[in-house]
Amino acid sequence: MYRILVADGMNRDQIENLKQLGFDVIDKYYDGEELGLMCQDVDALVIRSKNKITKEIIDKALEGNARLKLIIRSGVGLDNIDVKYATKKGIKVMNTPCASTRSVAELTIGQIITIARFVNIANVTMREGEWNKKQYIGTEIFGKTLGIIGLGRIGKEVAKLATALGMKVIYYDILGKMEGYPRYQFCSFEEVLANADFLTIHIPYDKEKGYLITKKEFDMMKQGVYFINNARGALVCEHDLIEALDAGKIEAVAMDVYENEPKVNLELVNHPMVSPTPHIGASTVEAQDRISKEIVDMIVEYFQDDERIAL
């Protein structure tokens, strides 16, 4: 019987589904060396963003009579897994790139409205007994230009929703102009930075390239731009972001991801012009259900040649 360790990232119904299909499932969170030890006796591992699968953990998992052949990341990003090393060691690494698209896109649109209308800080000050009606004069998003860095699955969904709300969409993508999307204007990276009233990032993190946005890029942006990051925290230099906020270059920020999670930069998240959320982009009932179903399909497909699996 194949054994699956679900350390994080699956709902209860789909875990039970795996069991009914003939898999032995361990449903418990482990991390660090303990995770490596547990992986010595499993065939597949399911994780989310909290676990960090390093070279050391992979080596620990492969000690002795190694069984681990498959790691599935519940979600899109793979930056918490040493994919190259895992692959070198014969472990297949997979993710669920489609299932959370709508949820992340909806959060992005919600954040745009939130920071445009001071919803986040007004909520805080109201709870403190303040009535700052005249202080919170926001801006309408209708007619504003939304700049999107990365027109992949999530970027396209954000563009569709933003267009429905009357925003003009400009974008940059490393793959160039996207065919079939005439309503969105392709621009250079620098042109997007210079012309966006609202700017949102939807690309993966590349360790070799490092930061996408630093002081240099902030200086290129419009004065008073609204900035959203739901992609990866390491794409943005948080020190430079705080300086841009304090200087008024950035009007407000909404962010769901951080350079260090869960030990975030408190100076940043406590800034009055920052609307922070704890990496909840895919945290909807619908997204988690889609993700869990996709994981089951991946596991079944990987082990489908075994007659013990109830296909």
Summary of the structure (lengths in Angstrom):
residues: 311
radius of gyration: 21.5
end to end distance: 14.2
largest distance: 69.2
contacts: 1005
relative contact order: 0.14
helix: 37%
strand: 17%
